[in-house]
Amino acid sequence: MLKKMLKYLSSLRFTIVLICLLGVMFIVGLWVPQQRLLKTVYLEWQKNTPNLVAFLDTFGLTNVYASPVTITIWALFFLNLALVLWQRWPVVKSRITVTDAKIVDPVTASGYPFRACYPILPELSGDAVFAALTKKGFTLRGTTEGFYGIKNRLAPLAFMLFHLSFFLVLLGGLVTVYTEFIGFIDLAQGESFQGELGRYNTLPIPKMPAVGSIPKVSFVVQSIEPKVTRNTVTGIDVKLTDASGSTHLVGINTPYNTDNSSFVFKHLGVAPLFVLIDPSGKEVQGAYFKLDVVKGRQDTFRLGDFLFTANFFPDYEFKDGAHTSKSMEFANPVFLITVELNGKAIAEAPIARNGSMAFNGFHLEMRDMPFWVRFYVDKQRGLSILYAGFALATIGVIWRLLFYRREIVGSVREVDGVRCLVVAGRSEYYKSLAEDEFVRLFETAVIGK
């Protein structure tokens, strides 16, 4: 009973069934809104059809990639893979072992489609034949009376490497899932960051690792320089200086990598320094505000009893009675500020850097206007293992297909009174190419034609 079960679990049919089931689960994951990936859509769907969502939740289909069904299928898949490797190893071991038992008569040998008989030149000895074959990469066993030769003897190990790569990918995936930290943080020019958890944005909530720690970093944002050419954003340079004094440049496609973590640029904003001054000339309050106002967005901030609504124009002009921007270039950055008190708008005016506006006896001054950036922070320790798994799979495929096995059996004997080399050959792949290779090998290298 146990042997029958193990035989089925390691069968190709069971492998195909598991692959089909995994495909079905992945299709379900694309069709059914997933809690983790599409939380807003999922919540709306749950509100509209609670019974259907509850039914799908019961079977884990709204979190299909981590559901018990999917995990069970994956477990069976890797069990199947392990059993295949375990059963295959004796076969692979026997194939890479060169023994006298593999020396057979080239005339009667089965499984060798290439057969030929070549007269040997008088000046060539049997040792010369062996030397020519060895020079072409064949490992030989036997004598001129009967020999076995193989090229790329270890090629079957590529099968094992390819399948072992799946286990590395699995390990890398598990390490990645359980050590992954994801968060967003907004940092302005001149601001330092020491890796404090409380500094990360609360929306969305940072994803904490089940094992391990959050990124351990220490750096200062030295400068932020957006690049805009002809009304098109072409890039950004964010210069960071770490605790050792080293400088790192972050761009749109160039993250800052440290402690298995990546700080990826996601968003640009403006962080002006606004100061509120009362009628007596005293500073009431002032602060840098990280305003999300680039690309026509509107944002608000508070100073004293006033609520300020800010619109930003990177290249300001007042044209045809309207506040507009000539381009996206930061050539003449200006804020259009609307002031509210107790829910009522009481003033509106543009403010440039080092400018001010007056309202109700108060003044609002803008004394500085640096930029801020939002970083997407991702820490995971399994990527190197994943890459190693994919690299191993690539090596296995290349090794198996390009460095494929060629086998020959032969002997030097008298045929119709003529001293000849009688050979037979076979190849795992590319039968026609291998046959052409055998012809060149024996006619050119051995016979001397």
Secondary structure as a PSIPRED ss2 file (coil, helix, strand):
# PSIPRED VFORMAT (PSIPRED V4.0)

   1 M C   1.000  0.000  0.000
   2 L H   0.000  1.000  0.000
   3 K H   0.000  1.000  0.000
   4 K H   0.000  1.000  0.000
   5 M H   0.000  1.000  0.000
   6 L H   0.000  1.000  0.000
   7 K H   0.000  1.000  0.000
   8 Y H   0.000  1.000  0.000
   9 L H   0.000  1.000  0.000
  10 S C   1.000  0.000  0.000
  11 S C   1.000  0.000  0.000
  12 L H   0.000  1.000  0.000
  13 R H   0.000  1.000  0.000
  14 F H   0.000  1.000  0.000
  15 T H   0.000  1.000  0.000
  16 I H   0.000  1.000  0.000
  17 V H   0.000  1.000  0.000
  18 L H   0.000  1.000  0.000
  19 I H   0.000  1.000  0.000
  20 C H   0.000  1.000  0.000
  21 L H   0.000  1.000  0.000
  22 L H   0.000  1.000  0.000
  23 G H   0.000  1.000  0.000
  24 V H   0.000  1.000  0.000
  25 M H   0.000  1.000  0.000
  26 F H   0.000  1.000  0.000
  27 I H   0.000  1.000  0.000
  28 V H   0.000  1.000  0.000
  29 G H   0.000  1.000  0.000
  30 L H   0.000  1.000  0.000
  31 W H   0.000  1.000  0.000
  32 V C   1.000  0.000  0.000
  33 P C   1.000  0.000  0.000
  34 Q C   1.000  0.000  0.000
  35 Q C   1.000  0.000  0.000
  36 R C   1.000  0.000  0.000
  37 L C   1.000  0.000  0.000
  38 L C   1.000  0.000  0.000
  39 K H   0.000  1.000  0.000
  40 T H   0.000  1.000  0.000
  41 V H   0.000  1.000  0.000
  42 Y H   0.000  1.000  0.000
  43 L H   0.000  1.000  0.000
  44 E H   0.000  1.000  0.000
  45 W H   0.000  1.000  0.000
  46 Q H   0.000  1.000  0.000
  47 K H   0.000  1.000  0.000
  48 N H   0.000  1.000  0.000
  49 T C   1.000  0.000  0.000
  50 P H   0.000  1.000  0.000
  51 N H   0.000  1.000  0.000
  52 L H   0.000  1.000  0.000
  53 V H   0.000  1.000  0.000
  54 A H   0.000  1.000  0.000
  55 F H   0.000  1.000  0.000
  56 L H   0.000  1.000  0.000
  57 D H   0.000  1.000  0.000
  58 T H   0.000  1.000  0.000
  59 F C   1.000  0.000  0.000
  60 G C   1.000  0.000  0.000
  61 L H   0.000  1.000  0.000
  62 T H   0.000  1.000  0.000
  63 N H   0.000  1.000  0.000
  64 V H   0.000  1.000  0.000
  65 Y H   0.000  1.000  0.000
  66 A H   0.000  1.000  0.000
  67 S C   1.000  0.000  0.000
  68 P H   0.000  1.000  0.000
  69 V H   0.000  1.000  0.000
  70 T H   0.000  1.000  0.000
  71 I H   0.000  1.000  0.000
  72 T H   0.000  1.000  0.000
  73 I H   0.000  1.000  0.000
  74 W H   0.000  1.000  0.000
  75 A H   0.000  1.000  0.000
  76 L H   0.000  1.000  0.000
  77 F H   0.000  1.000  0.000
  78 F H   0.000  1.000  0.000
  79 L H   0.000  1.000  0.000
  80 N H   0.000  1.000  0.000
  81 L H   0.000  1.000  0.000
  82 A H   0.000  1.000  0.000
  83 L H   0.000  1.000  0.000
  84 V H   0.000  1.000  0.000
  85 L H   0.000  1.000  0.000
  86 W H   0.000  1.000  0.000
  87 Q H   0.000  1.000  0.000
  88 R H   0.000  1.000  0.000
  89 W H   0.000  1.000  0.000
  90 P H   0.000  1.000  0.000
  91 V H   0.000  1.000  0.000
  92 V H   0.000  1.000  0.000
  93 K H   0.000  1.000  0.000
  94 S H   0.000  1.000  0.000
  95 R H   0.000  1.000  0.000
  96 I H   0.000  1.000  0.000
  97 T C   1.000  0.000  0.000
  98 V C   1.000  0.000  0.000
  99 T C   1.000  0.000  0.000
 100 D H   0.000  1.000  0.000
 101 A H   0.000  1.000  0.000
 102 K H   0.000  1.000  0.000
 103 I C   1.000  0.000  0.000
 104 V C   1.000  0.000  0.000
 105 D C   1.000  0.000  0.000
 106 P C   1.000  0.000  0.000
 107 V C   1.000  0.000  0.000
 108 T C   1.000  0.000  0.000
 109 A C   1.000  0.000  0.000
 110 S C   1.000  0.000  0.000
 111 G C   1.000  0.000  0.000
 112 Y C   1.000  0.000  0.000
 113 P C   1.000  0.000  0.000
 114 F E   0.000  0.000  1.000
 115 R E   0.000  0.000  1.000
 116 A E   0.000  0.000  1.000
 117 C E   0.000  0.000  1.000
 118 Y E   0.000  0.000  1.000
 119 P E   0.000  0.000  1.000
 120 I C   1.000  0.000  0.000
 121 L C   1.000  0.000  0.000
 122 P C   1.000  0.000  0.000
 123 E C   1.000  0.000  0.000
 124 L C   1.000  0.000  0.000
 125 S C   1.000  0.000  0.000
 126 G H   0.000  1.000  0.000
 127 D H   0.000  1.000  0.000
 128 A H   0.000  1.000  0.000
 129 V H   0.000  1.000  0.000
 130 F H   0.000  1.000  0.000
 131 A H   0.000  1.000  0.000
 132 A H   0.000  1.000  0.000
 133 L H   0.000  1.000  0.000
 134 T H   0.000  1.000  0.000
 135 K H   0.000  1.000  0.000
 136 K C   1.000  0.000  0.000
 137 G C   1.000  0.000  0.000
 138 F E   0.000  0.000  1.000
 139 T E   0.000  0.000  1.000
 140 L E   0.000  0.000  1.000
 141 R E   0.000  0.000  1.000
 142 G E   0.000  0.000  1.000
 143 T E   0.000  0.000  1.000
 144 T C   1.000  0.000  0.000
 145 E C   1.000  0.000  0.000
 146 G E   0.000  0.000  1.000
 147 F E   0.000  0.000  1.000
 148 Y E   0.000  0.000  1.000
 149 G E   0.000  0.000  1.000
 150 I E   0.000  0.000  1.000
 151 K E   0.000  0.000  1.000
 152 N C   1.000  0.000  0.000
 153 R C   1.000  0.000  0.000
 154 L C   1.000  0.000  0.000
 155 A C   1.000  0.000  0.000
 156 P C   1.000  0.000  0.000
 157 L H   0.000  1.000  0.000
 158 A H   0.000  1.000  0.000
 159 F H   0.000  1.000  0.000
 160 M H   0.000  1.000  0.000
 161 L H   0.000  1.000  0.000
 162 F H   0.000  1.000  0.000
 163 H H   0.000  1.000  0.000
 164 L H   0.000  1.000  0.000
 165 S H   0.000  1.000  0.000
 166 F H   0.000  1.000  0.000
 167 F H   0.000  1.000  0.000
 168 L H   0.000  1.000  0.000
 169 V H   0.000  1.000  0.000
 170 L H   0.000  1.000  0.000
 171 L H   0.000  1.000  0.000
 172 G H   0.000  1.000  0.000
 173 G H   0.000  1.000  0.000
 174 L H   0.000  1.000  0.000
 175 V H   0.000  1.000  0.000
 176 T H   0.000  1.000  0.000
 177 V H   0.000  1.000  0.000
 178 Y H   0.000  1.000  0.000
 179 T H   0.000  1.000  0.000
 180 E C   1.000  0.000  0.000
 181 F E   0.000  0.000  1.000
 182 I E   0.000  0.000  1.000
 183 G E   0.000  0.000  1.000
 184 F E   0.000  0.000  1.000
 185 I E   0.000  0.000  1.000
 186 D E   0.000  0.000  1.000
 187 L E   0.000  0.000  1.000
 188 A E   0.000  0.000  1.000
 189 Q C   1.000  0.000  0.000
 190 G C   1.000  0.000  0.000
 191 E C   1.000  0.000  0.000
 192 S E   0.000  0.000  1.000
 193 F E   0.000  0.000  1.000
 194 Q C   1.000  0.000  0.000
 195 G C   1.000  0.000  0.000
 196 E C   1.000  0.000  0.000
 197 L H   0.000  1.000  0.000
 198 G H   0.000  1.000  0.000
 199 R H   0.000  1.000  0.000
 200 Y C   1.000  0.000  0.000
 201 N C   1.000  0.000  0.000
 202 T C   1.000  0.000  0.000
 203 L C   1.000  0.000  0.000
 204 P C   1.000  0.000  0.000
 205 I C   1.000  0.000  0.000
 206 P C   1.000  0.000  0.000
 207 K E   0.000  0.000  1.000
 208 M C   1.000  0.000  0.000
 209 P C   1.000  0.000  0.000
 210 A C   1.000  0.000  0.000
 211 V C   1.000  0.000  0.000
 212 G C   1.000  0.000  0.000
 213 S C   1.000  0.000  0.000
 214 I C   1.000  0.000  0.000
 215 P C   1.000  0.000  0.000
 216 K C   1.000  0.000  0.000
 217 V C   1.000  0.000  0.000
 218 S C   1.000  0.000  0.000
 219 F E   0.000  0.000  1.000
 220 V E   0.000  0.000  1.000
 221 V E   0.000  0.000  1.000
 222 Q E   0.000  0.000  1.000
 223 S E   0.000  0.000  1.000
 224 I E   0.000  0.000  1.000
 225 E E   0.000  0.000  1.000
 226 P E   0.000  0.000  1.000
 227 K E   0.000  0.000  1.000
 228 V E   0.000  0.000  1.000
 229 T E   0.000  0.000  1.000
 230 R C   1.000  0.000  0.000
 231 N C   1.000  0.000  0.000
 232 T E   0.000  0.000  1.000
 233 V E   0.000  0.000  1.000
 234 T E   0.000  0.000  1.000
 235 G E   0.000  0.000  1.000
 236 I E   0.000  0.000  1.000
 237 D E   0.000  0.000  1.000
 238 V E   0.000  0.000  1.000
 239 K E   0.000  0.000  1.000
 240 L E   0.000  0.000  1.000
 241 T E   0.000  0.000  1.000
 242 D E   0.000  0.000  1.000
 243 A C   1.000  0.000  0.000
 244 S C   1.000  0.000  0.000
 245 G C   1.000  0.000  0.000
 246 S C   1.000  0.000  0.000
 247 T E   0.000  0.000  1.000
 248 H E   0.000  0.000  1.000
 249 L E   0.000  0.000  1.000
 250 V E   0.000  0.000  1.000
 251 G E   0.000  0.000  1.000
 252 I C   1.000  0.000  0.000
 253 N C   1.000  0.000  0.000
 254 T E   0.000  0.000  1.000
 255 P C   1.000  0.000  0.000
 256 Y E   0.000  0.000  1.000
 257 N E   0.000  0.000  1.000
 258 T E   0.000  0.000  1.000
 259 D C   1.000  0.000  0.000
 260 N C   1.000  0.000  0.000
 261 S E   0.000  0.000  1.000
 262 S E   0.000  0.000  1.000
 263 F E   0.000  0.000  1.000
 264 V E   0.000  0.000  1.000
 265 F E   0.000  0.000  1.000
 266 K E   0.000  0.000  1.000
 267 H E   0.000  0.000  1.000
 268 L E   0.000  0.000  1.000
 269 G E   0.000  0.000  1.000
 270 V E   0.000  0.000  1.000
 271 A C   1.000  0.000  0.000
 272 P C   1.000  0.000  0.000
 273 L E   0.000  0.000  1.000
 274 F E   0.000  0.000  1.000
 275 V E   0.000  0.000  1.000
 276 L E   0.000  0.000  1.000
 277 I E   0.000  0.000  1.000
 278 D C   1.000  0.000  0.000
 279 P C   1.000  0.000  0.000
 280 S C   1.000  0.000  0.000
 281 G C   1.000  0.000  0.000
 282 K C   1.000  0.000  0.000
 283 E E   0.000  0.000  1.000
 284 V E   0.000  0.000  1.000
 285 Q E   0.000  0.000  1.000
 286 G E   0.000  0.000  1.000
 287 A E   0.000  0.000  1.000
 288 Y E   0.000  0.000  1.000
 289 F C   1.000  0.000  0.000
 290 K C   1.000  0.000  0.000
 291 L E   0.000  0.000  1.000
 292 D C   1.000  0.000  0.000
 293 V C   1.000  0.000  0.000
 294 V H   0.000  1.000  0.000
 295 K H   0.000  1.000  0.000
 296 G H   0.000  1.000  0.000
 297 R C   1.000  0.000  0.000
 298 Q E   0.000  0.000  1.000
 299 D E   0.000  0.000  1.000
 300 T E   0.000  0.000  1.000
 301 F E   0.000  0.000  1.000
 302 R E   0.000  0.000  1.000
 303 L E   0.000  0.000  1.000
 304 G C   1.000  0.000  0.000
 305 D C   1.000  0.000  0.000
 306 F E   0.000  0.000  1.000
 307 L E   0.000  0.000  1.000
 308 F E   0.000  0.000  1.000
 309 T E   0.000  0.000  1.000
 310 A E   0.000  0.000  1.000
 311 N E   0.000  0.000  1.000
 312 F E   0.000  0.000  1.000
 313 F E   0.000  0.000  1.000
 314 P C   1.000  0.000  0.000
 315 D E   0.000  0.000  1.000
 316 Y E   0.000  0.000  1.000
 317 E E   0.000  0.000  1.000
 318 F E   0.000  0.000  1.000
 319 K E   0.000  0.000  1.000
 320 D C   1.000  0.000  0.000
 321 G C   1.000  0.000  0.000
 322 A E   0.000  0.000  1.000
 323 H E   0.000  0.000  1.000
 324 T E   0.000  0.000  1.000
 325 S E   0.000  0.000  1.000
 326 K C   1.000  0.000  0.000
 327 S C   1.000  0.000  0.000
 328 M C   1.000  0.000  0.000
 329 E C   1.000  0.000  0.000
 330 F C   1.000  0.000  0.000
 331 A C   1.000  0.000  0.000
 332 N E   0.000  0.000  1.000
 333 P C   1.000  0.000  0.000
 334 V E   0.000  0.000  1.000
 335 F E   0.000  0.000  1.000
 336 L E   0.000  0.000  1.000
 337 I E   0.000  0.000  1.000
 338 T E   0.000  0.000  1.000
 339 V E   0.000  0.000  1.000
 340 E E   0.000  0.000  1.000
 341 L E   0.000  0.000  1.000
 342 N C   1.000  0.000  0.000
 343 G C   1.000  0.000  0.000
 344 K E   0.000  0.000  1.000
 345 A E   0.000  0.000  1.000
 346 I E   0.000  0.000  1.000
 347 A E   0.000  0.000  1.000
 348 E E   0.000  0.000  1.000
 349 A E   0.000  0.000  1.000
 350 P E   0.000  0.000  1.000
 351 I E   0.000  0.000  1.000
 352 A E   0.000  0.000  1.000
 353 R C   1.000  0.000  0.000
 354 N C   1.000  0.000  0.000
 355 G C   1.000  0.000  0.000
 356 S E   0.000  0.000  1.000
 357 M E   0.000  0.000  1.000
 358 A E   0.000  0.000  1.000
 359 F E   0.000  0.000  1.000
 360 N C   1.000  0.000  0.000
 361 G C   1.000  0.000  0.000
 362 F E   0.000  0.000  1.000
 363 H E   0.000  0.000  1.000
 364 L E   0.000  0.000  1.000
 365 E E   0.000  0.000  1.000
 366 M E   0.000  0.000  1.000
 367 R E   0.000  0.000  1.000
 368 D E   0.000  0.000  1.000
 369 M C   1.000  0.000  0.000
 370 P C   1.000  0.000  0.000
 371 F E   0.000  0.000  1.000
 372 W E   0.000  0.000  1.000
 373 V E   0.000  0.000  1.000
 374 R E   0.000  0.000  1.000
 375 F E   0.000  0.000  1.000
 376 Y E   0.000  0.000  1.000
 377 V E   0.000  0.000  1.000
 378 D E   0.000  0.000  1.000
 379 K E   0.000  0.000  1.000
 380 Q C   1.000  0.000  0.000
 381 R C   1.000  0.000  0.000
 382 G C   1.000  0.000  0.000
 383 L H   0.000  1.000  0.000
 384 S H   0.000  1.000  0.000
 385 I H   0.000  1.000  0.000
 386 L H   0.000  1.000  0.000
 387 Y H   0.000  1.000  0.000
 388 A H   0.000  1.000  0.000
 389 G H   0.000  1.000  0.000
 390 F H   0.000  1.000  0.000
 391 A H   0.000  1.000  0.000
 392 L H   0.000  1.000  0.000
 393 A H   0.000  1.000  0.000
 394 T H   0.000  1.000  0.000
 395 I H   0.000  1.000  0.000
 396 G H   0.000  1.000  0.000
 397 V H   0.000  1.000  0.000
 398 I H   0.000  1.000  0.000
 399 W H   0.000  1.000  0.000
 400 R H   0.000  1.000  0.000
 401 L H   0.000  1.000  0.000
 402 L H   0.000  1.000  0.000
 403 F C   1.000  0.000  0.000
 404 Y C   1.000  0.000  0.000
 405 R C   1.000  0.000  0.000
 406 R E   0.000  0.000  1.000
 407 E E   0.000  0.000  1.000
 408 I E   0.000  0.000  1.000
 409 V E   0.000  0.000  1.000
 410 G E   0.000  0.000  1.000
 411 S E   0.000  0.000  1.000
 412 V E   0.000  0.000  1.000
 413 R E   0.000  0.000  1.000
 414 E E   0.000  0.000  1.000
 415 V E   0.000  0.000  1.000
 416 D C   1.000  0.000  0.000
 417 G C   1.000  0.000  0.000
 418 V E   0.000  0.000  1.000
 419 R E   0.000  0.000  1.000
 420 C E   0.000  0.000  1.000
 421 L E   0.000  0.000  1.000
 422 V E   0.000  0.000  1.000
 423 V E   0.000  0.000  1.000
 424 A E   0.000  0.000  1.000
 425 G E   0.000  0.000  1.000
 426 R E   0.000  0.000  1.000
 427 S E   0.000  0.000  1.000
 428 E C   1.000  0.000  0.000
 429 Y C   1.000  0.000  0.000
 430 Y C   1.000  0.000  0.000
 431 K H   0.000  1.000  0.000
 432 S H   0.000  1.000  0.000
 433 L H   0.000  1.000  0.000
 434 A H   0.000  1.000  0.000
 435 E H   0.000  1.000  0.000
 436 D H   0.000  1.000  0.000
 437 E H   0.000  1.000  0.000
 438 F H   0.000  1.000  0.000
 439 V H   0.000  1.000  0.000
 440 R H   0.000  1.000  0.000
 441 L H   0.000  1.000  0.000
 442 F H   0.000  1.000  0.000
 443 E H   0.000  1.000  0.000
 444 T H   0.000  1.000  0.000
 445 A H   0.000  1.000  0.000
 446 V H   0.000  1.000  0.000
 447 I C   1.000  0.000  0.000
 448 G C   1.000  0.000  0.000
 449 K C   1.000  0.000  0.000
